[in-house]
């Protein structure tokens, strides 16, 4: 019988490395258009046994969801790191460039996500909250520094980038979206007195 008050054991470092490597391999496969890649092939490419994969991801849906969440976590964790390393407007710009990469990953994973019956709405709702919190914080710091106009709505910046990705989802759209980041930053700057 397990003790419910006992703290949960942290995963071993090799187990955590295996998990992260499996996520990396699965993302690479999805990005290459291999949305229906067999799980045993993911394990083979990661250099682990199928049992290791199943220990971390009990089924295909769990793996797909974990890849999506890892991309979202990477974006959320980047906001405070960038804010600590760069001036506010540069942190915002760097995060927006990462957001373009996130959109690209999401578009690739989207067909697989559609198979997560009943769970995509929860995933997308959580991602909206995470993204909104990150950009709100970065824009607030840029406004406070005087680099960004006070009338800029953070969600408008996200909408502009998401709109470009939906409008031009063909080859090379990421480069166009990344150019748009600089246009959005330039247009958001406080007018010179």
C-alpha positions in Angstrom: 0.0 0.0 0.0 1.4 3.4 -0.9 1.5 6.4 1.4 -0.4 9.3 -0.2 1.5 11.7 2.1 4.8 10.5 0.9 6.5 13.0 -1.5 6.6 12.0 -5.1 10.0 10.7 -6.1 11.9 12.8 -8.7 12.7 11.0 -11.9 16.2 9.7 -12.3 18.4 11.9 -14.5 18.8 9.1 -17.1 15.1 8.7 -17.2 14.6 12.4 -17.6 17.2 12.4 -20.4 15.4 9.5 -22.1 12.1 11.3 -21.9 13.5 14.5 -23.3 15.2 12.6 -26.1 12.0 10.8 -27.0 10.2 14.1 -27.2 12.9 15.5 -29.4 12.8 12.5 -31.7 9.0 12.6 -31.9 8.9 16.3 -32.6 11.5 15.9 -35.4 9.4 13.1 -36.9 6.2 15.2 -36.7 8.1 18.2 -38.2 9.3 16.1 -41.1 5.6 15.2 -41.8 5.7 11.7 -40.2 2.6 12.3 -38.1 1.7 8.6 -38.1 5.2 7.4 -37.2 4.9 4.1 -35.3 5.9 4.3 -31.6 8.4 1.5 -32.0 10.2 3.6 -34.7 10.3 6.6 -32.3 11.9 4.4 -29.7 14.4 2.9 -32.2 15.4 6.4 -33.4 15.8 7.5 -29.8 18.0 4.5 -29.1 15.8 3.2 -26.3 13.6 0.1 -26.0 9.9 0.3 -26.6 9.3 -0.4 -22.8 11.2 2.8 -22.0 8.9 4.8 -24.4 5.8 3.2 -22.8 7.1 4.0 -19.3 7.1 7.7 -20.2 4.2 7.7 -22.7 1.6 5.0 -22.2 0.1 5.6 -25.6 0.4 7.6 -28.8 -1.9 10.3 -27.5 0.3 10.8 -24.5 3.4 11.2 -26.6 1.7 13.7 -29.0 0.3 15.7 -26.1 3.7 15.7 -24.4 5.4 17.0 -27.5 2.9 19.9 -27.7 3.2 20.7 -24.0 7.0 20.6 -24.2 6.9 23.3 -26.9 4.5 25.3 -24.9 6.6 25.0 -21.7 9.7 26.0 -23.7 8.0 29.2 -24.8 6.6 30.0 -21.3 10.0 29.3 -19.6 11.7 31.6 -22.1 9.9 34.7 -21.1 11.5 35.3 -17.7 14.9 34.1 -19.0 14.8 36.6 -21.9 13.6 39.3 -19.6 16.6 38.8 -17.3 19.1 38.7 -20.1 18.0 41.5 -22.4 16.5 45.0 -22.4 12.7 44.8 -22.3 12.0 45.5 -26.0 14.7 43.0 -27.1 13.3 40.4 -24.7 9.9 40.9 -26.3 11.3 40.6 -29.8 13.3 37.4 -28.9 10.2 35.9 -27.4 8.0 36.8 -30.4 10.6 35.0 -32.6 10.3 31.9 -30.4 6.5 32.3 -30.7 6.8 31.9 -34.5 8.7 28.7 -33.9 6.0 27.5 -31.6 3.3 28.2 -34.2 5.3 26.2 -36.7 5.6 23.3 -34.4 1.9 23.6 -33.5 0.9 23.5 -37.2 3.0 20.4 -37.8 1.5 18.6 -34.7 -2.0 19.9 -35.3 -3.1 16.8 -37.4 -1.9 14.5 -34.6 -3.5 16.7 -32.0 -6.9 16.4 -33.7 -6.8 12.7 -32.7 -6.8 13.6 -29.0 -10.6 13.3 -28.8 -12.1 15.7 -26.3 -8.7 17.0 -24.9 -7.6 19.5 -27.5 -9.9 22.2 -26.2 -8.4 21.9 -22.7 -4.9 21.9 -24.2 -5.6 25.0 -26.3 -7.2 26.8 -23.4 -4.2 26.1 -21.2 -1.8 27.3 -24.0 -3.8 30.5 -24.3 -3.4 31.3 -20.7 0.3 30.5 -20.7 1.0 32.6 -23.8 -1.1 35.5 -22.6 0.7 35.6 -19.3 4.1 35.6 -20.9 3.5 38.3 -23.5 1.6 40.5 -21.0 4.6 40.4 -18.7 7.1 41.2 -21.5 4.9 44.0 -23.0 4.4 45.6 -19.6 8.2 45.7 -19.0 8.7 47.3 -22.5 6.0 49.8 -21.8 7.5 50.6 -18.4 10.9 51.1 -20.0 9.4 53.6 -22.4 10.3 51.5 -25.5 6.8 50.5 -26.3 3.7 52.7 -26.6 1.2 52.5 -23.8 -1.6 51.8 -26.2 -0.2 48.4 -27.4 -2.3 45.4 -26.5 -0.2 42.3 -26.1 -2.9 40.0 -27.6 -2.8 42.1 -30.8 0.9 41.2 -31.3 0.0 37.5 -30.9 -2.9 37.8 -33.3 -0.8 39.5 -35.9 1.8 36.7 -35.8 -0.8 33.9 -35.7 -2.6 35.6 -38.6 0.5 35.5 -40.8 1.0 31.9 -40.0 -2.6 31.0 -41.0 -2.5 33.2 -44.1 0.8 32.1 -45.5 1.2 28.5 -44.2 3.2 27.6 -47.3 6.9 27.1 -47.5 8.9 29.9 -46.1 6.1 31.5 -44.0 8.3 31.4 -40.9 10.8 33.8 -42.5 7.9 36.2 -43.4 6.5 35.9 -39.8 10.0 36.6 -38.4 10.3 39.7 -40.5 6.8 40.7 -39.2 8.2 40.6 -35.7 10.6 43.5 -36.5 7.8 45.4 -38.2 5.5 44.9 -35.2 8.3 46.0 -32.8 9.0 49.1 -34.9 5.3 50.0 -35.1 4.9 49.5 -31.3 7.7 51.8 -30.3 7.0 55.0 -28.5 7.0 58.0 -30.9 10.1 60.1 -30.6 9.5 63.5 -29.1 
